[in-house]
Amino acid sequence: MAVQFVGLNAVEPLDADRIKDIAARYAAKLQRMAKDEILLVVDLKAHNKAGKRSKYTFRLALRAPTKTIEASAFDWEITRAFRMACKALERETEHKLHSDEHRDRHRKKY
């Protein structure tokens, strides 16, 4: 289980530490769901850095040997945006893995 960050140096160190902690927890959860070695890629983009507030966009990719699953989310608060992206990736992972198991289980054997 590895986590790769892209664009994390564009935010403050306190926010970066929070993102790293949340990413470690979700990476462990996704590792259990995938039942295989994974790479979690976290891509952060901050919009409107010159103004009073910034909007943050997260694109997450779960790379396993067999599949790549992606999800994204955006918000004005960095931790909320990251948690939304993690939840979306978790739902997408459940969906992808459940559909494969379901399909194989009900396939006729000739």
C-alpha positions as CSV (number, residue, x, y, z in Angstrom):
1,M,0.0,0.0,0.0
2,A,1.5,3.2,-1.1
3,V,0.2,6.8,-1.4
4,Q,1.5,9.2,-4.0
5,F,0.7,13.0,-3.6
6,V,0.7,15.4,-6.5
7,G,0.4,19.2,-5.9
8,L,0.4,18.9,-2.1
9,N,3.2,21.5,-1.8
10,A,0.7,24.2,-2.9
11,V,-1.1,24.1,0.4
12,E,-0.1,25.0,4.0
13,P,1.8,22.4,6.0
14,L,-1.0,22.0,8.5
15,D,-3.5,21.2,5.8
16,A,-0.9,18.9,4.1
17,D,-0.5,16.9,7.4
18,R,-4.3,16.6,7.7
19,I,-4.5,15.3,4.1
20,K,-1.7,12.8,4.7
21,D,-3.4,11.4,7.9
22,I,-6.8,11.0,6.2
23,A,-5.1,9.5,3.1
24,A,-3.4,6.9,5.3
25,R,-6.7,5.8,6.9
26,Y,-8.6,5.6,3.6
27,A,-5.6,3.8,1.9
28,A,-5.7,1.1,4.6
29,K,-9.5,0.7,4.1
30,L,-9.2,0.5,0.3
31,Q,-6.4,-2.0,0.7
32,R,-8.7,-4.3,2.6
33,M,-11.4,-3.8,0.0
34,A,-9.2,-4.5,-3.0
35,K,-7.4,-7.5,-1.4
36,D,-4.4,-6.8,-3.5
37,E,-1.4,-4.4,-3.5
38,I,-2.6,-0.9,-4.4
39,L,-1.2,2.6,-5.2
40,L,-3.4,5.5,-4.2
41,V,-2.6,8.6,-6.2
42,V,-3.9,11.9,-4.7
43,D,-3.9,14.9,-7.2
44,L,-4.7,18.2,-5.6
45,K,-5.4,21.5,-7.5
46,A,-6.1,24.8,-5.8
47,H,-8.0,27.3,-7.8
48,N,-8.1,31.1,-7.3
49,K,-5.0,31.2,-5.1
50,A,-4.8,35.0,-5.3
51,G,-8.2,35.8,-3.8
52,K,-9.5,35.5,-0.3
53,R,-10.7,31.9,-0.7
54,S,-9.5,29.0,-2.7
55,K,-11.5,26.2,-4.2
56,Y,-9.8,22.8,-4.0
57,T,-10.2,19.9,-6.5
58,F,-9.1,16.4,-5.6
59,R,-8.7,13.6,-8.2
60,L,-8.0,10.2,-6.7
61,A,-6.9,7.1,-8.5
62,L,-6.7,3.7,-7.1
63,R,-4.3,1.6,-9.1
64,A,-4.3,-2.1,-8.6
65,P,-2.7,-4.7,-10.8
66,T,-6.0,-5.5,-12.5
67,K,-7.9,-2.2,-12.5
68,T,-7.7,1.6,-12.1
69,I,-10.6,3.2,-10.3
70,E,-10.9,7.0,-10.3
71,A,-13.0,9.6,-8.4
72,S,-13.0,13.3,-7.9
73,A,-14.6,16.0,-5.8
74,F,-14.2,19.8,-5.1
75,D,-15.1,22.2,-2.3
76,W,-14.1,25.4,-0.7
77,E,-12.8,23.6,2.4
78,I,-9.8,21.4,1.8
79,T,-10.5,18.6,4.2
80,R,-14.2,18.4,3.2
81,A,-13.2,18.1,-0.5
82,F,-10.7,15.4,0.3
83,R,-13.2,13.4,2.4
84,M,-15.8,13.7,-0.4
85,A,-13.3,12.4,-3.0
86,C,-12.3,9.5,-0.7
87,K,-16.0,8.5,-0.1
88,A,-16.6,8.7,-3.8
89,L,-13.6,6.4,-4.5
90,E,-14.8,4.0,-1.8
91,R,-18.3,3.8,-3.3
92,E,-16.8,3.3,-6.8
93,T,-14.5,0.6,-5.5
94,E,-17.4,-1.2,-3.9
95,H,-19.3,-1.0,-7.1
96,K,-16.6,-2.2,-9.3
97,L,-15.5,-5.1,-7.1
98,H,-19.1,-6.2,-6.3
99,S,-20.2,-6.2,-9.9
100,D,-17.2,-8.4,-10.9
101,E,-17.9,-10.9,-8.0
102,H,-21.6,-10.9,-8.7
103,R,-21.1,-11.6,-12.4
104,D,-18.7,-14.4,-11.9
105,R,-20.8,-16.1,-9.2
106,H,-23.9,-16.3,-11.5
107,R,-22.1,-17.2,-14.6
108,K,-23.0,-20.7,-16.0
109,K,-20.3,-23.3,-16.1
110,Y,-20.4,-25.4,-19.2
